[in-house]
Every structure is written in C-alpha cells, then in structure tokens.
Amino acid sequence: MSQEVDEHGPESWQLDPTLGVPIIPPDEWSFWPYSSWTFSHVSEYTRTATVWRGPGPVLPLPRRLKDIGDIEIAFREGQRATIRDYLERDYTDGFLVLHRGEIVFETYMNGLEPHFKHIARSGSKSITGTMIGILVHRGLIDPESLVTQYLPELQVTAYRSATVQHLLDMTAGATMKGPWYEPHTDYYNFCVAGGYFGPSEAHPDAPADVWQAILRITEQEAPHGARFAYFDPNIDVLGLIMQRVTGKFLPELYSSELWGPMGAEEDACQIVDKSRFAMSSGGFQATLRDFARFALLHLRRGRLNGRQIVPSEWIEATRRPKPVLFKSFENDASSYVDARSELPNGTYHNTFWIEDQERGAYIAWGYGGQVIYIDPEADFAAVKLSHQPGQLPVKRAQWPDQVYQAPKPLPFDSFAAIRAIRDELES
C-alpha cells in the first residue's frame, strides 16, 4: 500500500488486490487517510447489524439528468471554482441532487459503488430524530417528559432532570471529560463501549456497552436547557428510550417503521455494541440513493408510497424552530471546524441543523463531510458522502512510531455549493 498526497487535493490509495486490504489500526479506522476506504466498508472494521429494507417494492427515483459541473461559486478565502472542481477536490465519495422528485445529478467517486453502504457519521443523529418523531406521533414518547420517565435508572446520572426535548436539541447539561478522539478519556471510552474503537480488550477501563457508559455520566456542567453543547451521548440516550418503549432492538425498529415503508432499495446497517444496542449518534450506513430517499421523505412532509410515515407536524416543527443560537462546540470541535463560519445564525432542533431559518432549509450533517441538505421550499435536496480529513493526528499502520497529521481542510463550503446548484435549478 502506498499513498500520494496532493497539497491541493485529496489523496489516492494504491491497493494491490492480490495482497488484501491495508492493515488499519482498529482505533483509527474512522480517521483520515483510512476513511477514504473505510467509510464505505465499515462492516469490515467493526460490529454492525442489518437494517432490512423489508419485503415491499423499491421507491422509484425518476431521472432527469442535467450537467451542473460548470456552475460557478465563490468559496472561502476569495477563491472561485466550479461544482466540478469542488467535487473533485473536496474528498467526495458520492454526490446526488434531487429536484422536484427527480435525480438531476448523481456521481460516484473514490471507488464508491451504488450498492455500497457509506457511513453518515453524525448525520445518523437526524435519522434517529426522524424515528423519534414517528414514536411521538404514536403516543409512545412525549418530548416534554423527563428522560427518567422512560429510563428511571438514569436518576443517578446527570440526565435526572433532563427532558427528551433537551436531548433532541442538544441542550441537556450533561457532559464528560474528553475529547472523544483522545484515548483513555471518558468520552473516548464511551466510543469504545459503542463499538466505534477497538478491540475492547485493548481498553480495559472502558464500559462494557453503551448502557454502562451512560450510567457513568454523572457530571452536569449547566442547567438543562440553558445552553447548546454538541454531545453524542444525548442521542444514544434517545436510542435507549426508543428500545424501552417499543421493546425492539433498533435495527428492527428502523426497518419496520422507516427503511421498509419509505421503499429503500438496499438494506442499511448500524454499528452495534456487545449488547446489540445500535449507535444512534453516528453509526448509520446506507447507499447514496437510499439517503436520497430519506431526504425525499422529508421533502414530501413525511408521506411516501401512499403512507404518512413521519408526521408532517413533526417535520414542520423541525424546520421552523424557536431560535436557539449555536453557543458551544467544545465537546466535538474537530467535527465542525467551520460550523460557526458556515452557519453563524443557525439553530439546532430535533437533531437537525437549521441552515436557513427563513426558508426552513435544514441539514443532517456528519463528521468527514457527510451532508443531507433538505429545502422543501425549492423541492430540492442534495446528498454528499465524503472522507474529508479532520485535524486529528493518527499513527500510520506501516510506521507505528510515526504520527501522521491530516492536511489543512480545503477552502470549500459545501452549503454554498449546494445553494448554488439549488438556485441554478430554480432559475
């Protein structure tokens, strides 16, 4: 295996198929440069469970292809580029644009294939939030109820006076020592428990599973509802609540209530811990087209295949929330290096980032450049799957004594590019 890095663009991997895949450290598979391979091969590196697409028909996605490559946009640092430049240089794995229910652009790069499952990272949170909306409509969950109404065992934790809505909006005051990518911290051990880093025997100080990890969260840094702080465990607590009220493991729940009804083309999958609890905060994987179907479900106000899958009231409330300004990225700053510059006046609500409050455009957004952009006003959505580098040093598998620093992020702004495509299609 060898790697070449262009300071102006993404890396390229040289794989010899006669020698097998690269040897990748189990604690670093999700970091760049390994992510250029692993983000679409997650099941080869950690434990996952299938989210069955169900027995029903596939929801068709009509095609009306257009050449959008020459659309020009001004990016950060005063640079101008075309959409083609942006896709080629911004560590793109797959990119798809929906307009008025039709695919107008679809491309696969960096070895991604239409049937490959790509991880959404924190975009998974928005899939979790959508599932919560379904269960709220069923009367199984009340967002204003205390977390301990559903999980009374958490009375001994920092979640004892938090509501479900605090979790959905990332305003719960619970915290733990981090950061998540630094070995032996509490936050890192939480990720080990969830199945993200491993093997578990290499981390004897880590909890056995996510439930045991949640029980260790006893520090509260602020009153619940007083501030915004991005914190993965909040969303995993939501997943535990969903399991408790339905009596189902999450992969089966997502299959029967969301993935099957919306007409997914392929099975999805989720990272699971030793107890088979699915990582609700960042472990969902699916194909590019099925992520587009998820976006279309939101564009259609939750109704697809002649069925109201997600309550329209939930979707409308999600995209037009009461103002809650971004205040803190301390717990996960590396994931959102440019968040404050890209979304200076945005909000976070029901596990989605509200990109444009006036239009009601909103985003499922994840580490490494995962974006599901949804604009119902324009009947427009875009999905970008990527392997962008984060500013995290990793050790190279071939040279254990050397630490590798990821390159400086390119000056592209995914949201500016996507808005340019939307505006061009609307003109």
N, C-alpha and C positions, 0 to 999 in steps of 0.2 A: 504494500500500500504506500502510495506517495500522495502528497498534496501540494498543489500550487496555489499561491495566493496573489491575486492582482490587487494592488492597493486601491484601485478604482472600482473593483467589482468583486463578485462572490468567488468563493473557492471552487475548485473542481477536484473530485476524488477519482483516483485511478484504482479500480478494483480488478483483480485477476480472478475470474470465476473459478479457475482450477485450484485456487488456494483458499477459498472460503471468504467470508466477510471479515472486515477488520476486527482486531481484538480491541474492544472498547471497555473501559473501566465501568463496572456496574453502578458506581456512584456518579458517573459523569455522562451517561448516555444521552441525557437531555440537553447538554450544553454544546455550543458551537466549538469546534467544527463537526463533531459527531452528529449533531442534529440534522445535518444535510442528508444523512442516511436514516437515522433512527426515527425521525418524526413521522415517517411513513412505514416504519417497521417496528412499532412499539411492542407488539406481542412477542417479538424475538428477544426482548431485553427485560421484560418484567411480566408479572402475572396479570392476565386480563380475562374478562368474561364477556361472552357474546350478548349483544342486544339484537335479538332476532327481528328480522324485517316483517315477520308474520306471513300468513298464507294468502293475503289479498293481492290484488293487481298493483303493478307499479304505476305511480302517478306520472303520466307523460309530461315531458318538458319540451314543448314545441321549439323549433329553432328558426331564427330569422337573423342570420349572422351578418355582422357589419364589421368593417375594418376600422378599428378605433386606435390603431397603433400610432397614427400621426397626430393625434390630439396633443396639443402642447400645453404645458402647465409650468408656472413658476414655483420652484421649490425653495426650501430654506437656503440661507446664505446667498440669496440673489441669483441662484442658478436656474436655468430653464432647460427643460428636457421634454421628450415625447413620452407618451404612455409606453411605447415600445422600449425606450431607454429605461424607464422606471422598472418595468417588469424584468428586464434582463439584468439589471444591476442591483435590484433590491432583494436578492436571495429568495426569489419566487419559486414555489413548487407547483402551485396551481392557481388559476385566476378565472373566475366565471362572473359574467354580468347578466342579470335578468332585467328585462324591461317589458312591462305590460304582459307579464306571464310567459315571456319567451326568452330563450337563451339567445343573446345577441353577440356574445363573445365567450370563448372557452379555450383555455390553453393549459398544457401540462409541461412542466419543465423539471430539470434536475432529476430525471428518472421517474417522476411520479406517473402512475398509470390511472386510468379512470376507475379501476376497481380497487385501487389501494386505499386503505384507511389511513388518514392523516390525523394526528392529534390536534385538538383545538386548544390545548392548554387552558388558560383561564376563560376562553370562550365557552368552555364546559359549564361555567357558572350560569350562563344565560340559558342553557338548556335545562339546568336544574331549576332555575327561576320559572321557566315556562311550565315545567311539571308541577311546581308548587301552585301555579295559577289554576291548573286543572283540578287539583285536590281542594283548593279553596272553593271553587265552584261546586264541588261535590259535597261541601259542608264538612269535610274531614279535617281541615285546618282553618283556623281563624288568624289572620296576620296580626291582630291586636292582642292575641292571647300570649301569655307568658310561655317561654320555651319550656319551663318546668311543668306546665300543664300536660305536655306530651312526653317529656323526659324528666320525671321527678328526681331521678338520680343526679341530675345536674344542679340540684340545690346546693351541693357542696362546692360548686365551681363558680367562676366569675360570670357565668351565664344565669345566675339565680334570679335576677330581676329584669332580664332582657326579654323583649318580645320577638316574635317571629319577624315582624317588620324591621326591627333593628338589624337582624341578620341579613335580610333582603337588601337593605340599603347600606350595609357596611358601617352602621353607626353604633353597633354594640361596643361597649368599652373594654371588652376582654382583650388580653394581649399575652404574649410570651416572649422570652428572650430569643433573639435571632441574630443574624438574618437566616432565612430558610436555606441558603446555599452554603452556609459555613458549618462544617462537621462539628458534632458534639454539642451544638446549641439545642435548646428546647424545640425551636421551630424546625431545625433540620431533622431532629429525631421524630417530630410529627410526620414529616415527609417519608422517613424510613418506615414508620408504622403503616402508612398508607400504601406502601408498595412501590414508592417512587425511586428510592435509593436502596441499594442492597449490595450483597446479600445481608439479610437481617442478622445472621450470626456474627457479622463483622461489626455490629453495632449493639453490643450487649446492654448499653444504657438506654436504648430506645424502647418505647412501649411495645407491647405485643401486637396491637392493632389500633385502628383509629379511635374506637370507643375508649380504650385505655388511655390514649393520648388526650382525648377531650377531657377526661376526668382529671388530668393533671393541670388543666388551665385554671389556675386559681387567682391569677393576678388581674386586677381591674385598674386600668390607667385613667379612666374617665367615666363619668356617669353615662349610662346607656342613653343614646340619642343626642349627646352633647357635641359630638364631633364625628367626622368621617375618617376612617382609617382602614385601608385595604388589608384584609386579614382572612387568609384561606380557610381556617377552621370554622368561621361563621357559616360557610356554605356547606361544609361537611356536617355540621350540626343539622342543617336543613335536610340533608340526605338521611340522617338518622331519624329525624322526625317522620319523614315520608315512609321509611321502613316500619316504624312503630304503628302509624295509623292505618297502614294498608296490610301489614303482615306479609309483605312481599320483599324479596331481595330487589335491589334497584334495577339490575339488568332486565328482569322480568317485568317490572313496573313500567320502565321506559318503553319496552317492546309493546306491551298491550295497550298503553294509553297514548303513546306519542309516535313511535317509529313505525309501527304497523299501520295505524289509522291514517297517517299522512302519506302513505304509499311509497315508502323508501324503496330504492332499487336494490340495495345491498344491506347485509347485516352491519350494524355498528359494533363497537365494543368499548369496554370501560376498564381502567386499571382497578384492581380489587386488592384488598388486604387479605390476611390469612383467614379472617372470618367471613370472607366474601362480601364485605361491605365495599361498594364502589366509590371511588374517589370523586365526589360530587364537585369538587372545586377545580379540577384540572385534568381529569383522566379520560375524557370522552374522545373517541376516534370514529371518523366516518369518511365517506368519499366526498369529493368536491361537489358532485351533483346532489348528494343527499343533504349536505349542508345548505345547498341552494334551495332544496325543497323545504327545509326548516325555515329559511328566510321567506319563501313564498307563503308558508303557513301564517307568518306574521303579516305579510302584505295583505293577505286575504282576511285579516282580523280573526284569525284562528279557525277559519272554515275551509276545509278541503274535502274532496271526494264526497260532496253532499252531506258532510257531517261537521257540526261545530265541535272541534277537538279541544280548542282552548277558548275560554270565554272571551268574547270581544271586549267586555268591560275591563278585563284584566290587561289586555293589550293596550287599550286606550289609556288606562291609568298609568301604565308603564311608560309610555312615550310622552306623557304630559304631566310630569310630577310637580309637586311643590318644590321650590328652589332649595337645593342642598348643595352648597358650593364645595368643590374639592378643597380639602384642607391638609391632608397628610398622605404621603406615600412612603412613610418611614419603614414600614414593615416589608415592603416589596418594591423598593425604589428601582432596583435593577430591571424590573419587568416593564416599567413605564417611564423610561428615561425622559421621553419627550412629552409626557402627558400634559404637563402644565402649559407647555407652549402650544400644543395642538388643540387642547380643549380648555381654554382659560376660563370660560364661563359656564362650562357644562355641569351636569349633575349625574349622580349615580342612583338608579332606582330599580327595585325589583330585579337586581343582578345585571342590569344593562347600563351602559354608558349612554347618556343622552347627548348626542353630538350637536344637535341644533334644536334648541327649545322652541323656537318659533315654528319651525316646520314639523317638529315632532320626529325628526330622524334619530335613530338610535343604533347602538352597536354592541355586538358580542365581540370582545377583544381579549386576545391572549398573548402571552409571552412568545417572543420569536417572530412576531408579525402575523398572528392569526387574526383575521378581521371578517366579520359578517356584518355588513352595512345595510341597514334597512330604512328606506324612505317611502312610507305609504303614500305621501302626498304626490310623489312622482311615479308611483307604482314601479319602484326601482330597488334593486338590491345588488350587491357585489360581494363575492366571497374571495378572500385572498388567503392562501395557505403558504407559509414561508418557513425559513430557517434562519432568520436574522440573528446575528451574534449579539449577545449581551456582554456587558463589561465585567465578565467573571473569569478569573484565571483558572485554568484547568491543567492537570498533568497529562502529558501525552502518553498513551499506552506503550508506544515503541521506545520512549525515552523517559523512564519513570522518574529520573532525577531532574527533569526539565519541566518548568512551568510555562504554559502557553497562554499568552494574553490575546483575547479576541481583538479584531481590528475595530477602529473607530466606526460607529454607525455612519452610513451614507446619509447625505442631507435630504433624503426624500421624505415626503409627508403623504402617507397612504390616503388620508382623508381628503387632502387637496386633490390628489389624483382621481379618487373616486368621484368627488364632487364635479370635477371637470368632465368626466365621462357622462355623469348624470345630466349636466347642463347641456352638453352637446346633443345627447339623445332627445332632450326636451325642446331643443331649439327648432 
